[in-house]
Amino acid sequence: MTEAWKQWEGQVVNGKFHLGPYLGGSDYSAVFLTELSEPGLQKAAIKLIAVDPKNAELCLSRLMLAATLSHPHMIQLFQMG
């Protein structure tokens, strides 16, 4: 599946996240380099997750809950959808 994910390089997600180089992943997810435009250009990682449409709402609610957590050893979640 890695080769399939690499084909996403250069695409734009949500009209604002340009997918840069593929950084790694699995059969079910991929991480790409991107940039946040606010406040100023800042490098970030974007993770795309393949989800069964039947479980999409559950997955999104879990991500939203995880975004409320804060700890120095946790990655900050900025957006999900």
N, C-alpha and C positions, 0 to 999 in steps of 0.2 A: 504494500500500500504506500510505501515511502515514495515511490516514483509518481504515483497518482497525486499525492499531496504536493510534490515539487512543481507540478503543473499549475498550481494556484499562484505561484510567485508572479508578482506584477499586477494581480487583480486588486480591486478596491472593495472593501467590506463596508457596508452601511454608508457608502458615498464619501467616507472620510478616512478610512484606515487603509493605506497602501500596503500591500503585503510585500515586504522585502524578501531577503533570503530566507529559505527554509532552514530552521535551526534544529529540528528534530521532531519526533513524535512516535506514534504507533499506528495500528490499524484503525483506531477510533478517534485519534486526535492529532493535531499538528500545531507546531509553534513557529511563528514567523517573526522576523524583526519588523517593526513599524515605527512611526513617530507620532507623538502626541503634539498637537499644534498649540495647545494652551497649557501653561503660560509660556509661550516660546517653544521652539522645537526641542523635543526631548525624546531620546530613544526609549522604546518600550517593546515588550513582547506581546503578541496577540496569539491566543490559543483558540483554535477552531476545534469543536467537538462534534463528532457525528452522533446524533441522537435520534432514536426512533420517534417519529412524530407523536406516537401515543404517550410517550414519556416526556415530551418537551416542556410542558408546564411544571412538572415535578422537578426536572433538572434546573429550570430557570429559577424556581422558588428556592432551591438549595443554594444556588450561586448567589442569589440576593441575600440570603441569610449569611453566607460566608463573607460577603462584602462588608457586613456590619462588624466583623471581628477585627481586632487590631492587636498586633504583637510584633516586637522587633524582628522576630525570626520568621514572619509570615510575609508572603508577597501581597501587596495591596492590589485589590481589584478595583478598576476604575469604571468599567462599563460592561454590561452583558446583555445579551438579547438573542 
